[in-house]
Amino acid sequence: MKPISGSARRRARVRAAGYWTATAAVAAELAVGGVWDIARIPYVRDLVTHLGYPSYFLVLLGTWKVLGAIALLVPRRALVKEWAYAGAFYTYTAAAVSHLTTGYAVGEVWVLSTMTALTAVSWALRPSGRRTGRLAAR
């Protein structure tokens, strides 16, 4: 077995730091946003209503966001994590499209784009134990 070089260790540390930074940001936004959705705080309720969605949609979306945040942070359960990543990606991209098509709060699109990118970074950098099937071998 070949010993691990210093540069390989450094790359592994940078990769792990990138993964956890992106994952923590996505999980935190999902958790906080999900709680706000479930509570239907006035700012979120008004925004969603202005975008054309019914207010009951917030409880459903908020519940899935909180569950997604938990799924991203708990160990193992790679398939559940894949669903959480997909859900986060769909949530952020759909929200960006909703903002763009209605012209409402278009300034928030950069935040949604950043969260989409962080979701993709977290997914791409996830450790092998958090991958499914043949991808786990990488």
N, C-alpha and C positions, 0 to 999 in steps of 0.2 A: 504494500500500500504506500503510495507516494505521500510525503508530508505536505501539509498545506502551507503555502508561502504567505509572507506578510501581506503582500498586495491582495491576495485572495481573501484573507481575513478582513482586510480593510473594506473590500468590496462587499463582503457579506454583512459587515456592520452598517455600511451606508445603505445597503438594500433593506436591512431590517429597520433602520431608523426611518427611511422613506416610507416603508410599508406602515409602520405604526403611526407615523405622523399623519399620513393620508387617511388611514383607517379611523384614527381618533377623531379627526375633523368630520368625516362623514358620519360616524356613529353619533357624535355629539349633536350635529345638525339634525339628524333623523330623530334622535331622542327628544331634543328640545322642541323641534318643529312638531313632532307627533303629539307631545303633551299640549302644546298650544292649540293644535287642531282639535284634539279631544275636548279641551276646555272651551273651545270656540271663543277665544279671546276676541274682543271687538275688532282689532286691527286685522286679524286673519279672517274673521267672518266677513268683514266688509270687502276685503280683497277678493276672496273666493266668490262672493255674491256678484261683485262687479265683473269678474271674469266670466260669469254666467253659469256657475255651478251651484247646486242646491247646498244649503248649510249642513244637511245631514251627511253629505259627502265627506265633510271634515272628520267626523267620528270614525268612519271606515278608513279613510286615508291615514289618519293619526294613529289608529291602532296598528295598521300595517307598518308604519314608520317606526314605532316603538319596538315592535317585534323584529324588524329588520336591524335596528341598532343592536339589539341583544344578540341576534344571530351572528352579526359580524364580530362580536367580541368574545363569545364563548368558544372554548376550544372544541376541536373536531367538528363534526356535522358539516362536512364540505358541501354536500348537495344543498343543504339549507342555506349556506352562505352564498352559493351560486344564485339561488332565488332572491336572496336579499340584495345582492349586487345588481341583478336585473331589475328588481323593483325600484331601487334607488336611481338607477340610470333612467328608467322610464319616467319616474316621478320628476326628476330634474329637467329632462328634455321636454316632457309634456308641459311642465310649468313655463319653461322658456317660450315654447310655441304659443301657449295661451296668452302670455304677456305680449308677445310680438303681434299676434293676430288681432288682439283687441286694442292694442295701443296703450294699454293701462300699465303703469309702473314699469315702463320699458327699461328704466335704469337698473332694475333688479336682474335683468338678463345676464349681466356680467357675473353676478353672484351665483346664479344658477349654472352658468357655463363653468365657473370655477369648481362648483360642487360636482358637476358631471365629470370634469377632468380628474378631480381627486378620487372619485369613485373608480374611474378607469385605472388610475395609478395604483390604488390599493389592490384592485383585482389583479393587475399585472405583476405586482411585487409580492403577492401573498406566498407564504412559505409552502413547501410541498405537503405538509400535514393539513393544509387548508385547501387543497386542490382535489378535484374529483378525477377518477379513472386514470387514463393514460397521461394526463397533464401532471399528475402527482409525481411522476418519475423525473420531471425536469428540475 
